[in-house]
Amino acid sequence: MIPGIRLVRKEIGQSSFDVVRGFKDRARQDGEPKLALGHGGTLDPFAEGLLVILAGQATRLMDLLHPLPKTYEADIAWGEETDSCDHLGLPVAQGPAPDPARLDEALAAFLGWTDQVPPATCAKKIGGEAAYRKAHRGEEVVLPPSRVFLLEARWLAHDLPRTSTLRITCRGGYYVRSLARDLGRALGSPAHLARLHRTAIGPWTDPGPGAEVLVQGADLLPWCAVRVLDDADQDHLLHGRPIPPGELLPPAWPLPPGFPDPGAPVAGLHGGRLTALLREREGRLWTAANLRGGL
C-alpha cells in the first residue's frame, strides 16, 4: 500500500474505524502489517460521506486536517428532540413545527465563533472514557461547551412540518447534531438530526460509493505555501539546519473568505514529493517535521 492520503466514501452503518480496519487488512495482505493508518475526522455510523484515510508517514499530517473547512448536508427532523440529538436516540421533548418565517433568522445566530455543548453520546473523553460509553450505561453526562466556528449555513429545501435540509461549512470539531438540537430550541420546535452527509473536507470532495482517490506530492497540502527544495536545501533540512525562505509559492487552494487561519506550515517539496513541513523563525525556515522518503 502506497503511503499517502486516500479519499473514500464511508457508507451508512460503517464506523470510521471499520473503514480503517479494511485498510489494515489490505496492508497485511500486501505484507505491510505495521504500516501506520488513521483517518482525518470521525463520522458517526449513521452518517455517510467523505473519509480521509492517512497511510504511512501521511499520518503525521493528521493534525493539519482538523482546522480545515468541512461541508455537510443534513436533514433536520422537527417536532422531537432526542437524548443523542439524532434519530437513533430516545425522545426527551416534543413540540410543534417551526414558523417558516423564522428559519433564516435562526440560522444567522449560529454563524461565526460560538460556544456549543457537544451531544452526550459523542466521543469526547470524560475521565479517560468516551462520553458515549457513559451515556449508553445510563450515566448522567455533562460536557462543557466547546468553542466552534460555523462559516456558512443555508437551507436547501423544506418539507414542513416534517423536515428541512441544510448545508453548512464549519471548522473541525463542530457537531451538526448539536446544531440540530440548538436550532430546535431557538425556534421553539424540538428537533434532531435525521441524516448527515459530509461532502467535502478542505479541497477534497466525496468520491462517491466504492471509489478511492490517492493523493500524493503537491496535492497533499494545497492550502499551504510551498518551498521547492533543491538537493542542498534537502541536505540541510535532513541534518537539522535551517534554509533561507527563498521563493514561496502561494497555496494552490485558497481557504474560503472569512475562514479562520489554520496556522498551516510551509510545504517543502523535493523532486515533486512532500519531504518536510517547515516553519519560519528568525528569517529562516526550520524543519517542523521530516518526511523521510517523501510522500
HURA-V154583 format. One record per backbone hydrogen bond with DSSP energy under -1.0 kcal/mol. CO is the residue of the C=O (numbers start at 1). NH is the residue of the N-H. If there is no record, write none. Layout:
BEGIN
co->CO nh->NH
co->CO nh->NH
END
This chain:
BEGIN
co->4 nh->55
co->5 nh->215
co->6 nh->53
co->7 nh->213
co->8 nh->51
co->10 nh->49
co->11 nh->14
co->15 nh->19
co->16 nh->20
co->17 nh->21
co->18 nh->22
co->19 nh->23
co->20 nh->24
co->21 nh->25
co->22 nh->26
co->23 nh->27
co->24 nh->28
co->25 nh->29
co->26 nh->30
co->27 nh->32
co->28 nh->31
co->32 nh->35
co->36 nh->56
co->38 nh->54
co->44 nh->47
co->45 nh->13
co->48 nh->198
co->49 nh->10
co->51 nh->8
co->52 nh->40
co->53 nh->6
co->54 nh->38
co->55 nh->4
co->55 nh->58
co->56 nh->59
co->57 nh->60
co->58 nh->61
co->59 nh->62
co->61 nh->64
co->62 nh->65
co->65 nh->68
co->69 nh->202
co->70 nh->170
co->71 nh->199
co->71 nh->200
co->72 nh->168
co->73 nh->197
co->74 nh->166
co->75 nh->194
co->75 nh->195
co->76 nh->164
co->77 nh->192
co->79 nh->95
co->81 nh->92
co->81 nh->93
co->85 nh->193
co->86 nh->89
co->90 nh->83
co->93 nh->81
co->99 nh->102
co->100 nh->103
co->102 nh->106
co->103 nh->107
co->104 nh->108
co->107 nh->110
co->108 nh->111
co->112 nh->150
co->114 nh->148
co->116 nh->146
co->119 nh->122
co->122 nh->132
co->124 nh->131
co->126 nh->129
co->129 nh->126
co->130 nh->134
co->131 nh->135
co->132 nh->136
co->134 nh->139
co->135 nh->138
co->146 nh->116
co->148 nh->114
co->149 nh->171
co->150 nh->112
co->152 nh->169
co->154 nh->167
co->157 nh->165
co->159 nh->162
co->159 nh->163
co->162 nh->78
co->163 nh->159
co->164 nh->76
co->165 nh->156
co->165 nh->157
co->166 nh->74
co->167 nh->154
co->168 nh->72
co->169 nh->151
co->169 nh->152
co->170 nh->70
co->171 nh->174
co->175 nh->179
co->176 nh->180
co->177 nh->181
co->178 nh->182
co->179 nh->183
co->180 nh->184
co->181 nh->185
co->182 nh->186
co->183 nh->187
co->184 nh->189
co->190 nh->79
co->192 nh->77
co->193 nh->87
co->195 nh->75
co->196 nh->48
co->197 nh->73
co->198 nh->50
co->199 nh->206
co->200 nh->71
co->201 nh->204
co->204 nh->201
co->208 nh->211
co->213 nh->7
co->215 nh->5
co->216 nh->219
co->217 nh->220
co->221 nh->224
co->222 nh->253
co->225 nh->267
co->226 nh->249
co->227 nh->269
co->230 nh->234
co->231 nh->235
co->232 nh->236
co->233 nh->237
co->234 nh->238
co->235 nh->239
co->236 nh->241
co->237 nh->240
co->243 nh->285
co->249 nh->226
co->256 nh->259
co->266 nh->278
co->267 nh->227
co->268 nh->275
co->268 nh->276
co->269 nh->229
co->270 nh->273
co->273 nh->270
co->274 nh->295
co->275 nh->291
co->276 nh->268
co->277 nh->288
co->277 nh->289
co->278 nh->266
co->279 nh->286
co->281 nh->284
co->284 nh->281
co->285 nh->243
co->286 nh->279
co->289 nh->277
co->291 nh->294
co->295 nh->217
END
